[in-house]
Amino acid sequence: MIDHLAFTLDVTKKKANDFVDEFVALVGKNAKKEFTIPGLGKFYTAKTKKRNGRNPSTGQAIVIPAKNKVKFRVGKALQDTVFPSK
């Protein structure tokens, strides 16, 4: 992806990598509130419920606590690009 960005935007790989790093940081800073990136999709938070699970190492039953997660919903433009309608 970095190589493609560098070539397409006619910038160095370092600048392309810096752009991607800044984009990820921006998503991280704004993840507490819902926001949309046109053409890409919507980032939002959702609270999961506490649930029962198993420790994969020991097989022991454990309780997985409730927590907040960052979620992403693909936008229609990206969805249609990846899976064009017939």
N, CA, C and O atoms as a CHARMM CRD file, in Angstrom:
* protein
*
  344
    1    1 MET  N      0.82500  -1.18100   0.00000 PROA 1      0.00000
    2    1 MET  CA     0.00000   0.00000   0.00000 PROA 1      0.00000
    3    1 MET  C      0.87300   1.25100   0.00000 PROA 1      0.00000
    4    1 MET  O      0.58400   2.21400  -0.71000 PROA 1      0.00000
    5    2 ILE  N      1.94800   1.23500   0.80200 PROA 2      0.00000
    6    2 ILE  CA     2.84200   2.39100   0.86900 PROA 2      0.00000
    7    2 ILE  C      3.46900   2.63500  -0.49500 PROA 2      0.00000
    8    2 ILE  O      3.54000   3.77600  -0.95300 PROA 2      0.00000
    9    3 ASP  N      3.92800   1.56100  -1.15200 PROA 3      0.00000
   10    3 ASP  CA     4.54000   1.69500  -2.47500 PROA 3      0.00000
   11    3 ASP  C      3.55200   2.29400  -3.47100 PROA 3      0.00000
   12    3 ASP  O      3.91000   3.16800  -4.26100 PROA 3      0.00000
   13    4 HSD  N      2.31200   1.82100  -3.43100 PROA 4      0.00000
   14    4 HSD  CA     1.28500   2.32700  -4.35200 PROA 4      0.00000
   15    4 HSD  C      1.01000   3.81000  -4.10600 PROA 4      0.00000
   16    4 HSD  O      0.93900   4.59600  -5.05100 PROA 4      0.00000
   17    5 LEU  N      0.85400   4.19100  -2.83700 PROA 5      0.00000
   18    5 LEU  CA     0.62700   5.60600  -2.51600 PROA 5      0.00000
   19    5 LEU  C      1.79400   6.47200  -2.97400 PROA 5      0.00000
   20    5 LEU  O      1.59100   7.53400  -3.56300 PROA 5      0.00000
   21    6 ALA  N      3.00400   6.02500  -2.70700 PROA 6      0.00000
   22    6 ALA  CA     4.19000   6.79300  -3.09100 PROA 6      0.00000
   23    6 ALA  C      4.23300   6.98700  -4.59800 PROA 6      0.00000
   24    6 ALA  O      4.51200   8.08700  -5.07600 PROA 6      0.00000
   25    7 PHE  N      3.96300   5.93400  -5.34600 PROA 7      0.00000
   26    7 PHE  CA     3.99500   6.01900  -6.80400 PROA 7      0.00000
   27    7 PHE  C      2.86900   6.90100  -7.33400 PROA 7      0.00000
   28    7 PHE  O      3.10300   7.78500  -8.15800 PROA 7      0.00000
   29    8 THR  N      1.64600   6.66000  -6.85800 PROA 8      0.00000
   30    8 THR  CA     0.47400   7.39000  -7.34700 PROA 8      0.00000
   31    8 THR  C      0.54200   8.87800  -7.03000 PROA 8      0.00000
   32    8 THR  O      0.19400   9.71100  -7.86700 PROA 8      0.00000
   33    9 LEU  N      0.98800   9.21300  -5.82200 PROA 9      0.00000
   34    9 LEU  CA     1.04200  10.61500  -5.39700 PROA 9      0.00000
   35    9 LEU  C      2.37300  11.28100  -5.72900 PROA 9      0.00000
   36    9 LEU  O      2.56200  12.46800  -5.46600 PROA 9      0.00000
   37   10 ASP  N      3.29100  10.51400  -6.30600 PROA 10     0.00000
   38   10 ASP  CA     4.61600  11.00700  -6.67400 PROA 10     0.00000
   39   10 ASP  C      5.32900  11.62700  -5.47000 PROA 10     0.00000
   40   10 ASP  O      5.81900  12.75500  -5.52500 PROA 10     0.00000
   41   11 VAL  N      5.37000  10.85300  -4.38200 PROA 11     0.00000
   42   11 VAL  CA     6.07800  11.26300  -3.16600 PROA 11     0.00000
   43   11 VAL  C      7.00100  10.11800  -2.74800 PROA 11     0.00000
   44   11 VAL  O      6.92900   9.01900  -3.29800 PROA 11     0.00000
   45   12 THR  N      7.85300  10.38300  -1.78800 PROA 12     0.00000
   46   12 THR  CA     8.74600   9.33700  -1.29300 PROA 12     0.00000
   47   12 THR  C      7.95400   8.32300  -0.47500 PROA 12     0.00000
   48   12 THR  O      6.84900   8.60500  -0.01100 PROA 12     0.00000
   49   13 LYS  N      8.53600   7.14300  -0.30800 PROA 13     0.00000
   50   13 LYS  CA     7.89100   6.12100   0.52100 PROA 13     0.00000
   51   13 LYS  C      7.77500   6.60400   1.96000 PROA 13     0.00000
   52   13 LYS  O      6.81100   6.27700   2.65300 PROA 13     0.00000
   53   14 LYS  N      8.74900   7.37800   2.40700 PROA 14     0.00000
   54   14 LYS  CA     8.72000   7.92600   3.77000 PROA 14     0.00000
   55   14 LYS  C      7.50500   8.82700   3.94000 PROA 14     0.00000
   56   14 LYS  O      6.79800   8.72700   4.94400 PROA 14     0.00000
   57   15 LYS  N      7.25200   9.71100   2.96700 PROA 15     0.00000
   58   15 LYS  CA     6.09400  10.61100   3.05200 PROA 15     0.00000
   59   15 LYS  C      4.78900   9.82200   2.98800 PROA 15     0.00000
   60   15 LYS  O      3.84000  10.13800   3.70500 PROA 15     0.00000
   61   16 ALA  N      4.73400   8.80700   2.14100 PROA 16     0.00000
   62   16 ALA  CA     3.53200   7.97500   2.05000 PROA 16     0.00000
   63   16 ALA  C      3.30400   7.24300   3.36600 PROA 16     0.00000
   64   16 ALA  O      2.16900   7.14600   3.83300 PROA 16     0.00000
   65   17 ASN  N      4.36100   6.73400   3.96200 PROA 17     0.00000
   66   17 ASN  CA     4.24900   6.04800   5.24700 PROA 17     0.00000
   67   17 ASN  C      3.81300   7.02200   6.33700 PROA 17     0.00000
   68   17 ASN  O      2.99800   6.67100   7.19000 PROA 17     0.00000
   69   18 ASP  N      4.35100   8.24700   6.31900 PROA 18     0.00000
   70   18 ASP  CA     3.94800   9.27300   7.28300 PROA 18     0.00000
   71   18 ASP  C      2.45800   9.59100   7.14600 PROA 18     0.00000
   72   18 ASP  O      1.76800   9.79100   8.14600 PROA 18     0.00000
   73   19 PHE  N      1.96300   9.63800   5.90400 PROA 19     0.00000
   74   19 PHE  CA     0.54300   9.89900   5.66600 PROA 19     0.00000
   75   19 PHE  C     -0.31300   8.79900   6.29500 PROA 19     0.00000
   76   19 PHE  O     -1.29500   9.08600   6.98000 PROA 19     0.00000
   77   20 VAL  N      0.06200   7.54600   6.06300 PROA 20     0.00000
   78   20 VAL  CA    -0.70400   6.42200   6.61900 PROA 20     0.00000
   79   20 VAL  C     -0.65900   6.45800   8.14500 PROA 20     0.00000
   80   20 VAL  O     -1.67900   6.24900   8.80100 PROA 20     0.00000
   81   21 ASP  N      0.52000   6.72100   8.71200 PROA 21     0.00000
   82   21 ASP  CA     0.64300   6.81000  10.17200 PROA 21     0.00000
   83   21 ASP  C     -0.23800   7.91500  10.73300 PROA 21     0.00000
   84   21 ASP  O     -0.89200   7.72400  11.75900 PROA 21     0.00000
   85   22 GLU  N     -0.26200   9.06500  10.07400 PROA 22     0.00000
   86   22 GLU  CA    -1.08100  10.19200  10.53600 PROA 22     0.00000
   87   22 GLU  C     -2.56800   9.86700  10.41900 PROA 22     0.00000
   88   22 GLU  O     -3.35800  10.24300  11.28500 PROA 22     0.00000
   89   23 PHE  N     -2.95000   9.16900   9.35000 PROA 23     0.00000
   90   23 PHE  CA    -4.34200   8.76300   9.16800 PROA 23     0.00000
   91   23 PHE  C     -4.77900   7.83600  10.30300 PROA 23     0.00000
   92   23 PHE  O     -5.86300   8.00200  10.86100 PROA 23     0.00000
   93   24 VAL  N     -3.93900   6.86800  10.63800 PROA 24     0.00000
   94   24 VAL  CA    -4.25300   5.93500  11.72600 PROA 24     0.00000
   95   24 VAL  C     -4.35100   6.68800  13.05200 PROA 24     0.00000
   96   24 VAL  O     -5.23800   6.40700  13.85800 PROA 24     0.00000
   97   25 ALA  N     -3.45000   7.63700  13.28300 PROA 25     0.00000
   98   25 ALA  CA    -3.49000   8.43700  14.51100 PROA 25     0.00000
   99   25 ALA  C     -4.76800   9.27100  14.56900 PROA 25     0.00000
  100   25 ALA  O     -5.37800   9.40100  15.63000 PROA 25     0.00000
  101   26 LEU  N     -5.17200   9.83100  13.44100 PROA 26     0.00000
  102   26 LEU  CA    -6.39600  10.63400  13.37900 PROA 26     0.00000
  103   26 LEU  C     -7.61900   9.78000  13.69800 PROA 26     0.00000
  104   26 LEU  O     -8.50200  10.21600  14.43800 PROA 26     0.00000
  105   27 VAL  N     -7.67800   8.58500  13.15400 PROA 27     0.00000
  106   27 VAL  CA    -8.78300   7.67200  13.46000 PROA 27     0.00000
  107   27 VAL  C     -8.78100   7.35900  14.95000 PROA 27     0.00000
  108   27 VAL  O     -9.83600   7.35100  15.58400 PROA 27     0.00000
  109   28 GLY  N     -7.60900   7.10300  15.50900 PROA 28     0.00000
  110   28 GLY  CA    -7.50600   6.80300  16.93700 PROA 28     0.00000
  111   28 GLY  C     -7.97700   7.94400  17.81100 PROA 28     0.00000
  112   28 GLY  O     -8.65300   7.71600  18.81300 PROA 28     0.00000
  113   29 LYS  N     -7.62900   9.17900  17.44600 PROA 29     0.00000
  114   29 LYS  CA    -8.03100  10.35200  18.23600 PROA 29     0.00000
  115   29 LYS  C     -9.53300  10.57200  18.18900 PROA 29     0.00000
  116   29 LYS  O    -10.13700  10.98500  19.18000 PROA 29     0.00000
  117   30 ASN  N    -10.13500  10.29800  17.04100 PROA 30     0.00000
  118   30 ASN  CA   -11.55600  10.58500  16.85900 PROA 30     0.00000
  119   30 ASN  C    -12.45500   9.37700  17.06600 PROA 30     0.00000
  120   30 ASN  O    -13.66500   9.47100  16.85600 PROA 30     0.00000
  121   31 ALA  N    -11.89700   8.25600  17.46900 PROA 31     0.00000
  122   31 ALA  CA   -12.67500   7.01900  17.56800 PROA 31     0.00000
  123   31 ALA  C    -13.72200   7.05300  18.66900 PROA 31     0.00000
  124   31 ALA  O    -14.66100   6.25800  18.64300 PROA 31     0.00000
  125   32 LYS  N    -13.58600   7.95400  19.63700 PROA 32     0.00000
  126   32 LYS  CA   -14.57200   8.00000  20.72200 PROA 32     0.00000
  127   32 LYS  C    -15.90900   8.54800  20.25700 PROA 32     0.00000
  128   32 LYS  O    -16.93000   8.33000  20.90800 PROA 32     0.00000
  129   33 LYS  N    -15.91200   9.24900  19.14900 PROA 33     0.00000
  130   33 LYS  CA   -17.17300   9.74400  18.59900 PROA 33     0.00000
  131   33 LYS  C    -17.33300   9.17700  17.19200 PROA 33     0.00000
  132   33 LYS  O    -16.35000   8.80600  16.55000 PROA 33     0.00000
  133   34 GLU  N    -18.53400   9.11300  16.73300 PROA 34     0.00000
  134   34 GLU  CA   -18.81400   8.57600  15.41000 PROA 34     0.00000
  135   34 GLU  C    -18.36000   9.56900  14.35300 PROA 34     0.00000
  136   34 GLU  O    -18.61200  10.76800  14.47700 PROA 34     0.00000
  137   35 PHE  N    -17.69100   9.07700  13.31100 PROA 35     0.00000
  138   35 PHE  CA   -17.33800   9.95700  12.20400 PROA 35     0.00000
  139   35 PHE  C    -17.26800   9.15400  10.91100 PROA 35     0.00000
  140   35 PHE  O    -17.01400   7.94900  10.91600 PROA 35     0.00000
  141   36 THR  N    -17.50000   9.85200   9.81100 PROA 36     0.00000
  142   36 THR  CA   -17.55600   9.22800   8.49700 PROA 36     0.00000
  143   36 THR  C    -16.44500   9.77500   7.62200 PROA 36     0.00000
  144   36 THR  O    -16.14700  10.96900   7.64600 PROA 36     0.00000
  145   37 ILE  N    -15.84000   8.89400   6.85300 PROA 37     0.00000
  146   37 ILE  CA   -14.88800   9.30000   5.82500 PROA 37     0.00000
  147   37 ILE  C    -15.57800   9.01500   4.49900 PROA 37     0.00000
  148   37 ILE  O    -15.76500   7.85400   4.13500 PROA 37     0.00000
  149   38 PRO  N    -15.96200  10.07800   3.76500 PROA 38     0.00000
  150   38 PRO  CA   -16.70900   9.88800   2.52200 PROA 38     0.00000
  151   38 PRO  C    -15.97100   8.94700   1.56200 PROA 38     0.00000
  152   38 PRO  O    -14.76100   9.05800   1.36500 PROA 38     0.00000
  153   39 GLY  N    -16.72500   8.02900   0.97700 PROA 39     0.00000
  154   39 GLY  CA   -16.16600   7.07500   0.04300 PROA 39     0.00000
  155   39 GLY  C    -15.56500   5.84800   0.70800 PROA 39     0.00000
  156   39 GLY  O    -15.29000   4.85500   0.03500 PROA 39     0.00000
  157   40 LEU  N    -15.35700   5.90000   2.02000 PROA 40     0.00000
  158   40 LEU  CA   -14.73800   4.78300   2.73200 PROA 40     0.00000
  159   40 LEU  C    -15.74100   4.12000   3.67100 PROA 40     0.00000
  160   40 LEU  O    -16.05300   2.93900   3.51800 PROA 40     0.00000
  161   41 GLY  N    -16.24600   4.88200   4.64600 PROA 41     0.00000
  162   41 GLY  CA   -17.20400   4.31600   5.58600 PROA 41     0.00000
  163   41 GLY  C    -17.26300   5.08700   6.87800 PROA 41     0.00000
  164   41 GLY  O    -16.76600   6.20800   6.97500 PROA 41     0.00000
  165   42 LYS  N    -17.88400   4.46800   7.88300 PROA 42     0.00000
  166   42 LYS  CA   -18.13200   5.12300   9.16400 PROA 42     0.00000
  167   42 LYS  C    -17.43700   4.36700  10.28800 PROA 42     0.00000
  168   42 LYS  O    -17.55300   3.14600  10.39100 PROA 42     0.00000
  169   43 PHE  N    -16.71100   5.10600  11.13200 PROA 43     0.00000
  170   43 PHE  CA   -16.11600   4.55400  12.34600 PROA 43     0.00000
  171   43 PHE  C    -17.02100   4.93400  13.50900 PROA 43     0.00000
  172   43 PHE  O    -17.51200   6.06100  13.57100 PROA 43     0.00000
  173   44 TYR  N    -17.24600   4.00000  14.43000 PROA 44     0.00000
  174   44 TYR  CA   -18.07600   4.28500  15.59500 PROA 44     0.00000
  175   44 TYR  C    -17.67400   3.34100  16.72300 PROA 44     0.00000
  176   44 TYR  O    -16.95800   2.36400  16.50500 PROA 44     0.00000
  177   45 THR  N    -18.14200   3.64500  17.92800 PROA 45     0.00000
  178   45 THR  CA   -17.85300   2.77000  19.06000 PROA 45     0.00000
  179   45 THR  C    -19.11500   2.00200  19.43500 PROA 45     0.00000
  180   45 THR  O    -20.23400   2.47600  19.24100 PROA 45     0.00000
  181   46 ALA  N    -18.91000   0.82400  19.96800 PROA 46     0.00000
  182   46 ALA  CA   -20.01800  -0.00100  20.43900 PROA 46     0.00000
  183   46 ALA  C    -19.56500  -0.70700  21.70800 PROA 46     0.00000
  184   46 ALA  O    -18.42000  -1.14500  21.81200 PROA 46     0.00000
  185   47 LYS  N    -20.45900  -0.81100  22.65600 PROA 47     0.00000
  186   47 LYS  CA   -20.14600  -1.48900  23.91700 PROA 47     0.00000
  187   47 LYS  C    -20.54200  -2.95700  23.78800 PROA 47     0.00000
  188   47 LYS  O    -21.66000  -3.27200  23.38100 PROA 47     0.00000
  189   48 THR  N    -19.61900  -3.84800  24.13700 PROA 48     0.00000
  190   48 THR  CA   -19.93800  -5.27400  24.13200 PROA 48     0.00000
  191   48 THR  C    -20.43000  -5.66800  25.51800 PROA 48     0.00000
  192   48 THR  O    -20.08200  -5.02400  26.50800 PROA 48     0.00000
  193   49 LYS  N    -21.22500  -6.70800  25.59200 PROA 49     0.00000
  194   49 LYS  CA   -21.70800  -7.21100  26.87500 PROA 49     0.00000
  195   49 LYS  C    -20.67800  -8.16700  27.45600 PROA 49     0.00000
  196   49 LYS  O    -19.86400  -8.74000  26.73100 PROA 49     0.00000
  197   50 LYS  N    -20.72400  -8.33000  28.76200 PROA 50     0.00000
  198   50 LYS  CA   -19.85100  -9.34100  29.36700 PROA 50     0.00000
  199   50 LYS  C    -20.37400 -10.70300  28.92800 PROA 50     0.00000
  200   50 LYS  O    -21.57500 -10.89800  28.74400 PROA 50     0.00000
  201   51 ARG  N    -19.44400 -11.63800  28.76600 PROA 51     0.00000
  202   51 ARG  CA   -19.84800 -12.95200  28.27900 PROA 51     0.00000
  203   51 ARG  C    -18.91800 -14.02300  28.82800 PROA 51     0.00000
  204   51 ARG  O    -17.83200 -13.73800  29.33200 PROA 51     0.00000
  205   52 ASN  N    -19.36800 -15.23800  28.71700 PROA 52     0.00000
  206   52 ASN  CA   -18.55900 -16.37300  29.14800 PROA 52     0.00000
  207   52 ASN  C    -17.66400 -16.81500  28.00100 PROA 52     0.00000
  208   52 ASN  O    -18.05300 -16.75300  26.83500 PROA 52     0.00000
  209   53 GLY  N    -16.47500 -17.25800  28.33900 PROA 53     0.00000
  210   53 GLY  CA   -15.53800 -17.74300  27.34000 PROA 53     0.00000
  211   53 GLY  C    -14.63700 -18.79900  27.94200 PROA 53     0.00000
  212   53 GLY  O    -14.86300 -19.25600  29.06200 PROA 53     0.00000
  213   54 ARG  N    -13.61800 -19.18500  27.19900 PROA 54     0.00000
  214   54 ARG  CA   -12.65800 -20.18200  27.66600 PROA 54     0.00000
  215   54 ARG  C    -11.25200 -19.68000  27.41200 PROA 54     0.00000
  216   54 ARG  O    -10.96900 -19.08400  26.37300 PROA 54     0.00000
  217   55 ASN  N    -10.37300 -19.92800  28.37400 PROA 55     0.00000
  218   55 ASN  CA    -8.96000 -19.64400  28.19400 PROA 55     0.00000
  219   55 ASN  C     -8.43100 -20.66400  27.18400 PROA 55     0.00000
  220   55 ASN  O     -8.47600 -21.86500  27.44900 PROA 55     0.00000
  221   56 PRO  N     -7.92700 -20.20700  26.02200 PROA 56     0.00000
  222   56 PRO  CA    -7.50200 -21.16600  25.00600 PROA 56     0.00000
  223   56 PRO  C     -6.31800 -22.03400  25.44300 PROA 56     0.00000
  224   56 PRO  O     -6.13900 -23.13900  24.93100 PROA 56     0.00000
  225   57 SER  N     -5.51500 -21.54400  26.37700 PROA 57     0.00000
  226   57 SER  CA    -4.34900 -22.31800  26.83500 PROA 57     0.00000
  227   57 SER  C     -4.73800 -23.44200  27.78500 PROA 57     0.00000
  228   57 SER  O     -4.22600 -24.55800  27.69200 PROA 57     0.00000
  229   58 THR  N     -5.65200 -23.13000  28.70100 PROA 58     0.00000
  230   58 THR  CA    -5.98300 -24.09700  29.75500 PROA 58     0.00000
  231   58 THR  C     -7.35300 -24.73600  29.59000 PROA 58     0.00000
  232   58 THR  O     -7.61800 -25.78900  30.17000 PROA 58     0.00000
  233   59 GLY  N     -8.22600 -24.11000  28.80600 PROA 59     0.00000
  234   59 GLY  CA    -9.58300 -24.61500  28.66200 PROA 59     0.00000
  235   59 GLY  C    -10.48600 -24.21600  29.81100 PROA 59     0.00000
  236   59 GLY  O    -11.66000 -24.58600  29.83500 PROA 59     0.00000
  237   60 GLN  N     -9.95000 -23.46000  30.77200 PROA 60     0.00000
  238   60 GLN  CA   -10.71300 -23.03500  31.94400 PROA 60     0.00000
  239   60 GLN  C    -11.77100 -22.00300  31.54200 PROA 60     0.00000
  240   60 GLN  O    -11.50500 -21.12100  30.72500 PROA 60     0.00000
  241   61 ALA  N    -12.97200 -22.11800  32.11900 PROA 61     0.00000
  242   61 ALA  CA   -14.04300 -21.16000  31.86900 PROA 61     0.00000
  243   61 ALA  C    -13.66900 -19.82200  32.50200 PROA 61     0.00000
  244   61 ALA  O    -13.18600 -19.77300  33.63400 PROA 61     0.00000
  245   62 ILE  N    -13.89700 -18.73900  31.76000 PROA 62     0.00000
  246   62 ILE  CA   -13.60600 -17.39100  32.25500 PROA 62     0.00000
  247   62 ILE  C    -14.75700 -16.46700  31.88100 PROA 62     0.00000
  248   62 ILE  O    -15.56400 -16.78100  31.00600 PROA 62     0.00000
  249   63 VAL  N    -14.82000 -15.32600  32.55600 PROA 63     0.00000
  250   63 VAL  CA   -15.79300 -14.29000  32.20800 PROA 63     0.00000
  251   63 VAL  C    -15.03600 -13.19800  31.46500 PROA 63     0.00000
  252   63 VAL  O    -14.06800 -12.64300  31.98400 PROA 63     0.00000
  253   64 ILE  N    -15.47700 -12.89500  30.25500 PROA 64     0.00000
  254   64 ILE  CA   -14.88000 -11.82800  29.45800 PROA 64     0.00000
  255   64 ILE  C    -15.66200 -10.56000  29.77400 PROA 64     0.00000
  256   64 ILE  O    -16.86400 -10.50400  29.51300 PROA 64     0.00000
  257   65 PRO  N    -15.00600  -9.53300  30.33400 PROA 65     0.00000
  258   65 PRO  CA   -15.73300  -8.33900  30.76600 PROA 65     0.00000
  259   65 PRO  C    -16.27200  -7.51700  29.59300 PROA 65     0.00000
  260   65 PRO  O    -15.79300  -7.62200  28.46400 PROA 65     0.00000
  261   66 ALA  N    -17.28100  -6.69900  29.89300 PROA 66     0.00000
  262   66 ALA  CA   -17.82100  -5.76800  28.90400 PROA 66     0.00000
  263   66 ALA  C    -16.74500  -4.74300  28.57900 PROA 66     0.00000
  264   66 ALA  O    -15.93800  -4.38700  29.43800 PROA 66     0.00000
  265   67 LYS  N    -16.73600  -4.26800  27.33400 PROA 67     0.00000
  266   67 LYS  CA   -15.76000  -3.25000  26.95000 PROA 67     0.00000
  267   67 LYS  C    -16.25900  -2.48700  25.73400 PROA 67     0.00000
  268   67 LYS  O    -17.20200  -2.90300  25.06100 PROA 67     0.00000
  269   68 ASN  N    -15.61300  -1.37400  25.47000 PROA 68     0.00000
  270   68 ASN  CA   -15.91400  -0.58400  24.28300 PROA 68     0.00000
  271   68 ASN  C    -15.00000  -1.02500  23.15100 PROA 68     0.00000
  272   68 ASN  O    -13.82300  -1.31400  23.36900 PROA 68     0.00000
  273   69 LYS  N    -15.54600  -1.07400  21.93700 PROA 69     0.00000
  274   69 LYS  CA   -14.77400  -1.45700  20.76200 PROA 69     0.00000
  275   69 LYS  C    -14.97700  -0.41700  19.67600 PROA 69     0.00000
  276   69 LYS  O    -16.03700   0.20200  19.58300 PROA 69     0.00000
  277   70 VAL  N    -13.96000  -0.23100  18.86300 PROA 70     0.00000
  278   70 VAL  CA   -14.09000   0.60800  17.67600 PROA 70     0.00000
  279   70 VAL  C    -14.57900  -0.29600  16.55800 PROA 70     0.00000
  280   70 VAL  O    -14.02100  -1.36600  16.31900 PROA 70     0.00000
  281   71 LYS  N    -15.62400   0.14500  15.88100 PROA 71     0.00000
  282   71 LYS  CA   -16.17600  -0.63500  14.77900 PROA 71     0.00000
  283   71 LYS  C    -16.15800   0.21000  13.51600 PROA 71     0.00000
  284   71 LYS  O    -16.02600   1.43300  13.56800 PROA 71     0.00000
  285   72 PHE  N    -16.29200  -0.46200  12.38500 PROA 72     0.00000
  286   72 PHE  CA   -16.26900   0.21000  11.09000 PROA 72     0.00000
  287   72 PHE  C    -17.36900  -0.36300  10.22000 PROA 72     0.00000
  288   72 PHE  O    -17.51000  -1.58000  10.09800 PROA 72     0.00000
  289   73 ARG  N    -18.14000   0.51600   9.62100 PROA 73     0.00000
  290   73 ARG  CA   -19.17300   0.09900   8.67600 PROA 73     0.00000
  291   73 ARG  C    -18.76300   0.60400   7.29100 PROA 73     0.00000
  292   73 ARG  O    -18.57700   1.80300   7.08700 PROA 73     0.00000
  293   74 VAL  N    -18.62800  -0.31600   6.35800 PROA 74     0.00000
  294   74 VAL  CA   -18.18900   0.02300   5.00600 PROA 74     0.00000
  295   74 VAL  C    -19.23200   0.89700   4.33000 PROA 74     0.00000
  296   74 VAL  O    -20.42900   0.62300   4.41200 PROA 74     0.00000
  297   75 GLY  N    -18.77200   1.95600   3.66000 PROA 75     0.00000
  298   75 GLY  CA   -19.66000   2.84700   2.92400 PROA 75     0.00000
  299   75 GLY  C    -20.11800   2.21400   1.61800 PROA 75     0.00000
  300   75 GLY  O    -19.49300   1.27900   1.11700 PROA 75     0.00000
  301   76 LYS  N    -21.20200   2.72400   1.07800 PROA 76     0.00000
  302   76 LYS  CA   -21.77600   2.16800  -0.14100 PROA 76     0.00000
  303   76 LYS  C    -20.80500   2.24700  -1.31100 PROA 76     0.00000
  304   76 LYS  O    -20.71100   1.30000  -2.09200 PROA 76     0.00000
  305   77 ALA  N    -20.08200   3.35400  -1.45000 PROA 77     0.00000
  306   77 ALA  CA   -19.15200   3.50900  -2.57200 PROA 77     0.00000
  307   77 ALA  C    -18.07300   2.42900  -2.54500 PROA 77     0.00000
  308   77 ALA  O    -17.76800   1.83200  -3.57800 PROA 77     0.00000
  309   78 LEU  N    -17.50000   2.17600  -1.37900 PROA 78     0.00000
  310   78 LEU  CA   -16.47400   1.13700  -1.26000 PROA 78     0.00000
  311   78 LEU  C    -17.08400  -0.24300  -1.45800 PROA 78     0.00000
  312   78 LEU  O    -16.49100  -1.09600  -2.11800 PROA 78     0.00000
  313   79 GLN  N    -18.24900  -0.46300  -0.89900 PROA 79     0.00000
  314   79 GLN  CA   -18.94300  -1.74900  -1.05200 PROA 79     0.00000
  315   79 GLN  C    -19.19100  -2.04400  -2.52800 PROA 79     0.00000
  316   79 GLN  O    -18.96800  -3.16500  -2.98400 PROA 79     0.00000
  317   80 ASP  N    -19.65300  -1.03700  -3.27700 PROA 80     0.00000
  318   80 ASP  CA   -19.93000  -1.22800  -4.70100 PROA 80     0.00000
  319   80 ASP  C    -18.65400  -1.42700  -5.51300 PROA 80     0.00000
  320   80 ASP  O    -18.67700  -2.09900  -6.54400 PROA 80     0.00000
  321   81 THR  N    -17.54100  -0.84900  -5.05800 PROA 81     0.00000
  322   81 THR  CA   -16.26400  -1.04100  -5.74400 PROA 81     0.00000
  323   81 THR  C    -15.76000  -2.46500  -5.54900 PROA 81     0.00000
  324   81 THR  O    -15.29400  -3.10200  -6.49300 PROA 81     0.00000
  325   82 VAL  N    -15.85700  -2.95600  -4.32300 PROA 82     0.00000
  326   82 VAL  CA   -15.36300  -4.29800  -4.01400 PROA 82     0.00000
  327   82 VAL  C    -16.30000  -5.36700  -4.56400 PROA 82     0.00000
  328   82 VAL  O    -15.84800  -6.36000  -5.13400 PROA 82     0.00000
  329   83 PHE  N    -17.59700  -5.16800  -4.39600 PROA 83     0.00000
  330   83 PHE  CA   -18.60000  -6.13200  -4.84900 PROA 83     0.00000
  331   83 PHE  C    -19.60200  -5.42800  -5.75800 PROA 83     0.00000
  332   83 PHE  O    -20.67900  -5.04300  -5.30300 PROA 83     0.00000
  333   84 PRO  N    -19.26300  -5.25100  -7.04400 PROA 84     0.00000
  334   84 PRO  CA   -20.19800  -4.56300  -7.94300 PROA 84     0.00000
  335   84 PRO  C    -21.50300  -5.34300  -8.08900 PROA 84     0.00000
  336   84 PRO  O    -21.50900  -6.57300  -8.13000 PROA 84     0.00000
  337   85 SER  N    -22.60500  -4.60100  -8.16600 PROA 85     0.00000
  338   85 SER  CA   -23.90100  -5.27000  -8.34200 PROA 85     0.00000
  339   85 SER  C    -23.98500  -5.80600  -9.76600 PROA 85     0.00000
  340   85 SER  O    -23.40900  -5.25100 -10.70200 PROA 85     0.00000
  341   86 LYS  N    -24.71600  -6.89300  -9.89300 PROA 86     0.00000
  342   86 LYS  CA   -24.79000  -7.57400 -11.19700 PROA 86     0.00000
  343   86 LYS  C    -25.76900  -6.93600 -12.12200 PROA 86     0.00000
  344   86 LYS  O    -25.94100  -7.39600 -13.25100 PROA 86     0.00000
